[in-house]
Amino acid sequence: MGYDQNPVVAKICIALKKVRKAEARKRWDREKLKDATLAMEYRCEVYQAVKTGGQDGKGINNRWETLKNKKSQVQKRWKEYTEELYDKNGKPIDEDILL
């Protein structure tokens, strides 16, 4: 059995990744919820947030309509873009553009 005695030499550039500390979690003071008035205020705020769909104040149906409209706008712009670049046979209009 023969062994290859030629060493392999390589240059490696390694950059160490910076480790980021995780953000501290927001702690809830549960002792305050034992007070009936604060507990009721908290429940009302949570109910309103759920009813309106979260922090942005939009309900889920409004968010869906916005997303749906954005999708159709992107599809329309893409169609216009491809019509500018290609003829009806699917070939590039400019000879400079080669696929």
SVG drawing of the C-alpha trace seen along z (x, -y; Angstrom):
<svg xmlns="http://www.w3.org/2000/svg" viewBox="-64 -51 70 53">
<polyline fill="none" stroke="black" stroke-width="0.4" points="0.0,0.0 1.4,-3.4 0.6,-6.7 0.5,-10.1 3.1,-12.2 2.2,-15.6 0.9,-18.0 -2.2,-20.1 -1.7,-23.8 -4.6,-26.3 -5.3,-29.8 -8.5,-30.2 -10.0,-33.5 -12.4,-33.1 -14.3,-35.9 -15.7,-35.2 -19.4,-35.8 -20.4,-38.3 -22.7,-36.8 -25.6,-39.0 -27.3,-38.8 -30.9,-38.1 -33.3,-40.8 -34.6,-40.7 -38.2,-39.4 -40.8,-41.8 -41.8,-40.6 -45.3,-41.0 -46.0,-42.1 -48.7,-39.5 -49.2,-41.0 -50.8,-44.0 -53.5,-41.8 -54.7,-40.8 -56.2,-44.3 -59.7,-44.1 -59.7,-47.4 -56.3,-46.9 -57.3,-43.3 -60.5,-44.6 -58.5,-47.3 -56.1,-44.7 -58.9,-42.5 -60.5,-45.4 -57.2,-46.3 -56.6,-42.7 -60.2,-42.3 -59.9,-45.5 -56.5,-44.4 -57.9,-41.0 -61.1,-42.6 -59.2,-45.1 -56.5,-42.6 -53.5,-43.6 -51.3,-46.6 -51.7,-48.1 -55.4,-48.6 -56.4,-46.6 -58.7,-43.6 -57.8,-40.4 -60.1,-41.1 -58.5,-44.5 -55.1,-42.9 -56.2,-40.2 -57.6,-42.8 -54.4,-44.8 -52.3,-41.6 -54.6,-40.5 -54.4,-44.0 -50.6,-44.0 -50.4,-40.6 -52.5,-41.7 -50.4,-44.9 -47.2,-42.9 -48.7,-40.5 -49.7,-43.5 -46.3,-45.1 -44.6,-41.9 -46.8,-41.4 -46.0,-44.9 -42.3,-44.3 -42.2,-41.0 -44.2,-42.6 -41.6,-45.3 -38.7,-42.8 -40.2,-40.1 -42.3,-39.9 -45.4,-37.8 -43.3,-34.7 -41.4,-34.9 -38.1,-36.1 -36.1,-39.0 -36.9,-42.3 -33.3,-43.6 -30.5,-41.4 -28.3,-42.5 -30.4,-40.5 -29.5,-36.8 -30.9,-34.1"/>
</svg>
